[in-house]
Amino acid sequence: MPPTLLDDAVLFATRAHHGQRRRYTDMPYIGHCLEVMELVGSVPHTEAMLAAAVLHDTVEDTHVTEKELLHAFGDEITRMVILLSDLEEGNRATRKRLARIRLAGAPGPVQTIKLADLISNTRPIVQHDKNFAVTYLREIRELMPFLTKGDPDLYGRAVTSLSKGEAAISEFLGRPFP
């Protein structure tokens, strides 16, 4: 049986992230990409969404260019990956504000992938870097109202993940979450 689009995307992402390790857990980075893909696969999705999910960090975090992605996977998947990529410049506050604007205008499938990414990122950040988690969770709280076109189940799971993270940080700080 010939490889599928998804097989090609997993192989491409695995090669692109070769040697990268996940901060905090030191696991191979591709594990995060596969987790995002699996979360997207747990709700209504298309094969293109699954491919974009596994590829979502390739342009942002590897040597892969938009042009290479376009050549390998075409316009639809490349557009999704670029919408998911934090490529803005400026200080952190500026970058996050611009990312909210970019993601607010993104279609539902892209927002669904972003919700899966947030779910995958929240737990390890809260468990392993409680100081940064304060900033991260605040940013996620500001982003969530812009992701309402995403899958409602994943949206609910992201809200739950955020709430659990805020509760854990409140306990760590000994006061309500800022």
C-alpha distance (Angstrom), angle and dihedral (degrees) to the residues before:
residue distance angle dihedral
M1 . . .
P2 3.83 . .
P3 3.79 118.4 .
T4 3.79 116.3 -91.1
L5 3.77 128.2 -131.1
L6 3.79 88.1 -100.3
D7 3.81 92.3 50.8
D8 3.81 88.4 52.3
A9 3.81 92.0 48.5
V10 3.82 93.4 49.9
L11 3.81 91.2 48.7
F12 3.82 91.9 46.2
A13 3.82 92.6 49.1
T14 3.81 91.9 45.1
R15 3.80 90.5 53.7
A16 3.81 93.3 43.5
H17 3.82 92.7 51.6
H18 3.83 94.2 40.6
G19 3.79 109.8 143.2
Q20 3.81 94.4 10.4
R21 3.78 116.5 125.7
R22 3.77 127.8 -156.8
R23 3.78 113.5 -108.2
Y24 3.80 112.8 -113.3
T25 3.81 96.9 11.5
D26 3.83 100.4 45.8
M27 3.80 88.6 -143.2
P28 3.82 118.3 142.2
Y29 3.82 107.4 -78.5
I30 3.80 93.0 -127.1
G31 3.81 87.6 72.0
H32 3.81 89.7 70.9
C33 3.81 91.0 49.9
L34 3.80 91.2 49.9
E35 3.81 91.2 47.8
V36 3.81 90.5 52.9
M37 3.81 89.3 49.2
E38 3.82 91.3 49.5
L39 3.80 91.9 49.6
V40 3.81 90.3 51.4
G41 3.81 88.4 47.0
S42 3.81 89.6 57.0
V43 3.84 91.5 67.2
P44 3.81 132.2 44.7
H45 3.80 106.5 -60.3
T46 3.78 146.7 149.4
E47 3.77 128.9 -123.9
A48 3.81 88.1 -108.9
M49 3.82 90.1 56.6
L50 3.80 91.0 51.7
A51 3.81 90.9 48.7
A52 3.82 91.8 48.4
A53 3.81 89.9 47.2
V54 3.79 93.6 56.1
L55 3.82 90.6 42.4
H56 3.82 95.9 43.2
D57 3.83 96.5 111.4
T58 3.81 99.8 36.5
V59 3.82 97.8 96.0
E60 3.82 94.0 36.5
D61 3.81 98.9 45.2
T62 3.82 109.1 23.1
H63 3.80 141.5 46.8
V64 3.83 91.1 -91.4
T65 3.80 114.5 119.7
E66 3.77 128.6 -149.9
K67 3.81 88.5 -113.4
E68 3.81 92.1 55.1
L69 3.78 91.2 48.7
L70 3.80 91.0 48.3
H71 3.80 90.7 51.4
A72 3.81 92.7 48.4
F73 3.82 100.8 39.5
G74 3.78 110.6 14.4
D75 3.76 134.1 -125.4
E76 3.83 103.2 -55.1
I77 3.81 97.0 54.3
T78 3.81 93.2 38.5
R79 3.83 91.2 52.3
M80 3.80 90.2 51.7
V81 3.81 92.8 48.9
I82 3.81 92.6 47.9
L83 3.81 91.0 49.9
L84 3.81 87.9 52.2
S85 3.82 93.9 47.5
D86 3.78 120.9 97.8
L87 3.80 97.8 -139.2
E88 3.80 97.6 144.1
E89 3.80 119.7 122.9
G90 3.78 131.4 -139.7
N91 3.78 134.1 62.0
R92 3.80 119.4 -30.2
A93 3.81 94.8 -95.1
T94 3.81 91.4 51.4
R95 3.80 93.1 46.1
K96 3.80 92.5 49.7
R97 3.82 92.5 47.1
L98 3.81 90.2 51.2
A99 3.81 90.4 46.4
R100 3.82 90.3 54.1
I101 3.80 89.7 52.7
R102 3.83 91.6 47.6
L103 3.80 93.4 47.7
A104 3.81 94.2 43.1
G105 3.80 88.2 62.0
A106 3.79 94.1 44.4
P107 3.80 119.7 108.5
G108 3.80 122.4 -106.9
P109 3.81 96.1 -95.8
V110 3.81 91.2 55.8
Q111 3.78 91.7 46.9
T112 3.81 89.1 49.9
I113 3.81 90.2 55.8
K114 3.82 90.7 47.0
L115 3.80 90.2 52.6
A116 3.81 89.5 52.8
D117 3.81 89.4 49.1
L118 3.81 91.2 52.1
I119 3.80 91.5 49.9
S120 3.81 90.9 50.0
N121 3.82 93.4 47.9
T122 3.80 101.6 42.6
R123 3.80 102.0 67.6
P124 3.83 98.2 51.5
I125 3.80 92.7 44.2
V126 3.81 92.4 50.6
Q127 3.81 92.6 44.4
H128 3.80 98.0 45.5
D129 3.83 109.0 25.7
K130 3.78 110.2 31.8
N131 3.80 93.4 167.8
F132 3.82 93.5 55.3
A133 3.82 89.2 40.2
V134 3.82 89.2 69.3
T135 3.82 89.7 61.3
Y136 3.81 94.5 38.0
L137 3.81 94.8 50.4
R138 3.81 91.8 47.4
E139 3.81 89.1 53.1
I140 3.80 91.8 48.6
R141 3.82 91.1 48.8
E142 3.84 88.2 54.1
L143 3.82 92.0 47.2
M144 3.81 99.5 47.8
P145 3.85 97.3 78.2
F146 3.82 87.8 59.4
L147 3.83 95.0 54.8
T148 3.80 98.9 65.1
K149 3.82 93.3 117.5
G150 3.80 88.9 65.6
D151 3.79 123.8 97.0
P152 3.84 108.7 -63.5
D153 3.81 93.9 -136.5
L154 3.81 92.7 53.0
Y155 3.80 89.7 43.2
G156 3.80 89.0 56.3
R157 3.79 91.6 46.4
A158 3.82 90.2 50.0
V159 3.82 90.7 50.8
T160 3.82 89.6 49.9
S161 3.81 91.1 48.5
L162 3.80 90.4 49.3
S163 3.81 92.4 47.8
K164 3.80 92.2 49.2
G165 3.79 89.9 48.4
E166 3.79 91.9 50.1
A167 3.82 90.6 48.8
A168 3.81 91.2 51.0
I169 3.79 91.8 49.0
S170 3.81 91.4 46.3
E171 3.80 88.2 54.8
F172 3.82 90.5 47.4
L173 3.82 92.0 49.3
G174 3.80 93.5 42.0
R175 3.80 90.9 -129.8
P176 3.81 139.4 69.5
F177 3.79 115.7 -64.9
P178 3.80 109.6 -86.1
